[in-house]
Amino acid sequence: MAHLVMCWELGGDLGHVARMRPLAEALQHRGHRITFIVREPLQAERLLDPKRFSWLQAPYQARAVPTPLAPTLSFAAVMYNCGFHAAAALRGRLRAWRNLYSVLQPDLLVFDHSPTAMLAARDLEIPRIALGTGFCIPPAVRPLPLFDPAAGGSVAHVEDQVLAVANQALAGLGNPPIRRLADIYQANAGVFFTLKELDHYSGRGSAGYWGPTRQDSGVAPAWPATAGRRIFAYLKPFKTLQSLLEALRDSGQAVLVYLAKGAEDLAQKYAGERMTFSHRPVDLGRAVADADLVICHAGHGTISAALLGGKPLLLLPLNMEQRMLAARVVELGGGLAAPALAPEGMRQKLQRLLAEPGFTAAAGRFAERYRDLKIERIPERFADLVERLFASEAP
Amino acid sequence: MGRIVMAWELGAGYGHLAPLLSLARPLQQAGHEVAFVVRDVGAAETVLAGSGMPFYPAPANFQPAGRAALHSYAQILLSTAFNRRDELRGRARAWQALYDLLQPDVLVCDHAPTALLAARGRDFPCVITGNGFVVPPVTTPLPELRGWAAADPTELRQAEDEVLVLANDVTKELGAKPLDCVADLYRDATPALFTLQELDPYAPWRKSGDYWGVLPGPAGESPHWPEGAGKRVFFYGQPFASLPGVLESLSRGPHRTLAYIPRLAPELRRLAGSHLQFGDTLQDIAAVTRECDVAVMTNGHSTAAAMLLAGKPMVLLPQHLEMLLIAQCVQQCGAGLLAPALQRDGILDKLEKVLGEPQYTERARALAGRYIGRDPQLPVRQFESLLTALMKER
């Protein structure tokens, strides 16, 4: 039986551990051993049963990067800001990852959003799998492409700079250089927990699109007992949240808002006959099934659940990753994005989404296309992949 | 032969790793395996490269609570490592996983409270080491650290209670013995206190035998002082807002200043001249302290100790609590002054006082006299004996 080490290096929140947990459970069920290496032990504690799984701290950039790049036009800039700014800093993290591999002796490595971890594993003869949404696995091109091709900008110099740092660090470890940053993501298998249309990078070419992973459940949606279409909104507090709530109230529809944290004063003010607020996570599957329209900050999980349920979206992206995904949804006609979060813009787009049937139709076509997608099979499918790789690499 | 794990969980810079490495070397030479678990793997790469001692990242708190003025070790814990139950549990489990993996025969903790917490109920002995700030006394209640501006004792007791709630949530989860007071966290750990009484914020709570002396500082470049007749000023530490103004003034003399400021803004190098020189790399602290007349410094414990042992006075520019406490100690024993407001005029005035009025230098010399004839290698040998004995007992 194999010892798998599952690594999560970058990004905050629960999403990465949440994604890997069902995979680990399926593998453990087949008798394999899993060790997690995580950026935040807090997220492991929140999601993993300590009787079943153990976890270690992932190496991270402790000292702040002196002059981070802003704006980040490509993943190379993100890497720079996460500690690919100086060879000495990177070398320390690479060495720490190597030391962990050396003492853990994994038979197979799994990486979610983990460039340093992957770079450290590159010259070891351990099979590796890169997984994640499109954002976490940049396309195999040089230079790593612009996040927003429409906006334009130059990325070659950042690629060159970060590549030089990476190669200097590798040289310090006695390892050969890489030709381009994308080589960091070379793996025995790349598993994209998304669909082609929801890949943050369009035009990637063929890839292993397995569909989104299952979402965490939550409480049953408590809709207002009123007539009208149903709008489900999954929101965090943002500057113009109140304007959005105004527009929702004025729409005359039945609205359920899950406000992840904060803004209790607004929740109290707007809660009423036609709008209810949940302060606990809502069961996304059921909320989407009941809803006619979904509003969110363009997180991958909510978008995929809505579209696979045939429901259109109003998207309010708060960061670059979300803006990329919002653009893909708009491209396929399944919704509208209001990235400026301007009160009038949000109101008008909400009205259009309620008035024009085309968005629902496009979402419906998307759902139909993926009617046979069985995301509950993903953990078993992943376990099959692991065992195939393990078998082919065994002496 | 045994397996030694050296844990450094909190703090920054090289001030923890460099001393730990000097303690580790003889143990490695004696055939033991030494591994480090560190706050900053970048710093570890710099300090430990080529040593043959592997390092791993210490479980990290990504959202520390960061309270305002801290008055006791309990408040320090609440502000750094002990904030949220689930977060603390997650890290304690990560430490436990490391212990399962590394199988230590002895655990050495330098500013590593969660490491200590997670080690409860395990069968290996612990050592708690470092300067006074990170080796609190075994006492209840924990001492007030800012005697000159004390907090309400009720607040301090409350802080201790909060720490106990968090810590005992973890001990319950891990099936280990709970704490009755915060000092229980390190009560069973053998202390190896590497500092001088004169620099110890907990001095009133110690016995003279508690002090193991100071560890030799890192070697470095021979200092290059500007030529001339003025007093020699060693300027050392981190940049701060009024640093350019201070350096500008020093560059005009009459003193001769050697400045080692690792993160110096490049444009300030233009100030170098007949009265001010910049060192580009770590300076040989023994030579510096021997040759200087005064040090003006923002950091650190090791340099302050070296200055005292060389009988030289200091002007201290603390930027965080640990250094503030050391600075207060130095001022209290008469061997220097602190300028905590970090204002240019205040700093320069205090420098003139310390250089101009003989009592600071005289006091520093008198204190140094207490340590004449000490064996600088004794602390390291003593530590080696301690660990050897602890590992043998297993």
Interface residues (C-beta under 8 A of the other chain):
Chain A: G12 T35 V38 R39 E40 P41 L42 Q43 A44 E45 R46 P50 S54 W55 L56 Q57 A58 P59 Y60 Q61 A62 R63 A88 A89 R91 G92 R93 R95 A96 N99 L100 S102 V103 L104
Chain B: A12 R39 D40 V41 G42 A43 A44 E45 T46 P54 F55 Y56 P57 A58 P59 A60 F62 Q63 R84 D86 E87 R89 G90 R91 R93 A94 Q96 A97 L98 D100 L101 L102 E173
